[in-house]
Every structure is written in structure tokens, then in C-alpha cells.
Amino acid sequence: MSETTVTEYTGPEGLRTRGTVLVVPGRGESEATYQRFGRRLAADSYRVRVLSVPVIVEADLDGSLERFSAQLADAVAGTGADGPVRPLVLAGSDTGAAALAALVARSVTPDVPWWPQALVLAALPGYAAHQPGSWDDELDVRTLCSVHRAVLSDDESVPRGALSAAVPGALLDAAYGSTADVPQLLLVGDADPLADRDVLNDLQHRSVAAEVVTFLEALRNEPPLEPIVEVESSAW
């Protein structure tokens, strides 16, 4: 097993854990990037672990995904006496999302400790390279949320200019060509030069987190993914 660092968020004391979520950051992010998201899901009694950014080497995609698999296995270790409380959901952003989609697509068997009941994929990147210019330009690409801009700017572990690195084409081929039989929630922005804004941390982050929780709760439903609440509008 590879050594893996994680930041953990647990639910309110005395409440039963409703599931486990592993969060995988992307380019130019760190574990601290998802502090707000992790706390919000934990407040709804989900156990959240945020991993470090996976290292994907284009010339060694198979080896990179094997190491990423070991990283996920490390992350679920110790989350429960009989394994992680399920549903176990893997959530990723940018290259983290692409790595998750590619790994699940390439895994021929679910007999691994990290095999998920679902994926949450946010800000899946496109094939085109991006040249953000200044740090302010890069922040504009990432988010319009002033709080999150400050989080990124104050995080010394966040490398500047990370978005200028093109995502390995083979990784994107595997991610977008996936036919894995795993439910996937795709979080899509409508005005992102990278293909998708980082909706987990943008201005609408509360609504996005609520959508994620709704998805998690629907996974727990029987049968799974059946709508829990249906909303109707009325003038009354």
C-alpha cells in the first residue's frame, strides 16, 4: 500500500453515520480546498475523507491508476470495523474526477475495498490546454466566490499556473469512454473555459452541496435512486 494523507470530517457526535464520501481534488488544489464542502456533508452525518491530488503520468497511465487505486484503498482503511459505512461514494473535481472515472472504467471487478456505489464528478476537464495568464486570471477561471478565491490564494500548497498543464489525453479517453455500471452524478457549469466551472466551490456551492446530499440520500433509498421528494408549485 502507498502512504496516503487524508483530511477527515465526521458527523455530529451521537448520530449514526449515513455513508462515506472520498473526495479527490484536481489540478492546483489541495486537501484544504474542500474543507467547506467536507464540513457541509459531515453536518448531514456523512463521513468525509479528502485525499491528496492523484499523480497521473501520461507515459504510465496504467501504473498511475494502479497507484491511485492503492491510494483509495488506504483512504477507506480504518473507516469502520467492517469496512466503510455504505453507500461509499467517490467524488472528484477536474483531474480528480477524470481519474475516478477512468479508474472505475478500467476496473474489471468490484472486489476492491474502495469500490463505490456511485461517483460524483464535478468540473470534468476538456482536451484543450488553457493559458490563464496571471493568478487573478486563473482564479477567474476557477471560481467567482470571493471566499474560495481567498482559500486558494492563502494555501501555500496550491501551485500557481497548474491549469496550464494539459490533462493526459489517454486519461480523458478512459474517463469519457467509460461504460461502467455505476451511478454517476455529473455537476456541470454552463460558462467554464475548462469545460466546467468548479461548481463544488463556486457561488452556488450551498445549492450544489444540497444536490449532492440529495443524491447520497437517494442512494440509500430502496429501491436506490428513486426520488425522495417531489416538488410542485402552487399559487395557493
Residue pairs with C-beta under 8 A, 6 or more apart in sequence:
1 70
1 73
1 74
1 77
2 67
2 70
2 71
2 74
3 74
4 51
4 52
4 70
4 71
4 74
4 75
5 31
5 51
5 52
6 31
6 49
6 50
6 51
6 52
6 74
6 75
7 31
7 32
7 34
7 35
7 38
7 49
7 50
8 47
8 48
8 49
8 50
9 38
9 39
9 41
9 42
9 47
9 48
9 49
9 50
10 17
10 42
10 47
10 48
11 17
11 18
11 42
11 43
11 44
11 45
11 46
11 47
12 43
12 45
15 45
16 45
17 45
17 46
17 47
17 80
17 85
18 44
18 45
18 46
18 85
18 216
18 217
18 220
19 46
19 47
19 85
19 86
19 87
19 88
19 89
19 216
19 219
19 220
20 46
20 47
20 48
20 49
20 76
20 79
20 80
20 84
20 85
20 86
20 87
20 88
20 89
21 41
21 46
21 47
21 48
21 49
21 88
21 89
21 90
21 91
21 120
21 216
22 48
22 49
22 50
22 51
22 72
22 75
22 76
22 88
22 89
22 90
22 91
22 114
23 34
23 37
23 38
23 48
23 49
23 50
23 51
23 91
23 92
23 96
24 51
24 53
24 54
24 90
24 91
24 92
24 93
24 96
24 97
24 99
24 100
25 31
25 33
25 34
25 50
25 51
25 52
25 53
25 92
25 93
25 94
25 96
26 53
26 92
26 93
26 94
26 95
26 96
26 97
26 98
26 123
26 125
27 53
27 94
27 95
27 125
27 162
27 163
27 165
27 167
28 138
28 142
28 152
28 158
28 159
28 160
28 161
28 162
28 163
29 53
29 93
29 94
29 96
29 152
29 158
30 52
30 53
30 155
30 157
30 158
31 50
31 51
31 52
32 151
32 155
32 157
33 151
33 152
33 155
33 158
33 201
34 50
34 200
34 201
35 50
35 151
36 147
36 148
36 151
36 201
36 205
37 48
37 200
37 201
37 205
37 209
38 48
38 50
40 206
40 209
41 48
41 209
41 212
41 213
41 216
42 48
44 213
44 216
46 213
46 216
47 79
47 84
47 85
49 75
49 76
49 79
51 71
51 72
51 75
52 71
53 95
53 96
54 64
54 67
54 68
54 71
54 95
54 96
54 99
55 64
55 67
56 64
56 65
56 68
56 95
56 99
56 168
56 171
57 63
57 64
57 168
58 168
58 169
58 170
58 171
61 102
61 168
61 170
61 171
61 174
65 99
65 102
65 103
65 106
68 99
68 103
69 103
69 107
69 112
69 114
72 90
72 103
72 112
72 114
73 112
73 113
73 114
75 114
76 83
76 84
76 88
76 113
76 114
77 113
79 85
83 113
84 113
86 117
87 116
87 117
87 118
87 216
87 219
87 220
88 114
88 115
88 116
88 117
89 116
89 117
89 118
89 119
89 120
89 216
89 219
90 100
90 104
90 114
90 116
90 118
90 119
90 120
91 100
91 119
91 120
91 121
91 122
91 200
91 212
92 98
92 99
92 100
92 101
92 119
92 120
92 121
92 122
93 122
93 123
93 198
93 200
94 122
94 123
94 124
94 125
94 194
94 198
95 125
95 167
95 171
97 121
97 122
97 123
97 124
97 175
98 124
98 125
98 167
98 171
98 172
98 175
99 171
99 175
100 119
100 121
101 119
101 121
101 124
101 174
101 175
101 176
101 178
101 180
101 184
102 171
102 174
102 175
102 178
104 116
104 119
104 178
104 180
104 182
105 174
105 175
105 177
105 178
105 179
105 180
106 174
107 115
107 180
116 182
117 182
117 183
117 219
117 224
118 182
118 183
118 184
118 185
118 215
118 219
119 182
119 183
119 184
119 185
120 184
120 185
120 187
120 212
120 215
121 184
121 185
121 186
121 187
122 186
122 187
122 196
122 198
122 199
122 200
122 208
123 187
123 189
123 192
123 194
123 195
123 196
123 197
123 198
123 199
123 200
124 175
124 176
124 186
124 195
124 196
125 167
125 172
125 194
125 195
125 196
126 172
126 194
126 195
127 166
127 167
127 169
127 172
128 166
129 164
129 165
129 166
130 141
130 163
130 164
130 193
130 194
131 164
132 138
132 140
132 141
132 161
132 163
132 164
135 153
135 160
138 160
138 161
138 163
139 149
139 152
139 153
141 163
141 192
141 193
141 194
142 148
142 149
142 152
142 163
142 197
142 198
142 201
143 149
143 152
143 197
143 198
143 201
143 202
143 203
144 202
144 203
145 201
145 202
145 203
145 205
148 198
148 201
148 202
148 205
151 201
152 158
163 194
183 219
183 224
183 225
185 211
185 212
185 215
187 196
187 199
187 200
187 208
187 211
187 212
188 196
188 199
189 196
189 197
189 198
189 199
189 202
191 197
199 205
199 208
200 208
200 209
202 208
214 228
214 229
217 228
218 224
218 225
218 226
218 227
218 228
219 225
221 228
